[in-house]
């Protein structure tokens, strides 16, 4: 009885997958190194190179001053 229920659940889950969301053509993204600090990436995110994550350093300086 449990086997039949699990098969039905699996069929329901598979039917919910949108085939148009599946990337075809063999384009693999696994193992690809992405440079999030590149000029293109920063522009795409609406950031400037000066806006990098230096906030942490500022906090550390303030703590050192105390």
Secondary structure, DSSP 8 states (H G I E B T S, - for coil): -HHHHHHHHHHHHHHTS-GGGS--SS---TT----TTSHHHHHHTT--GGGSS-HHHHHHHHHHH-
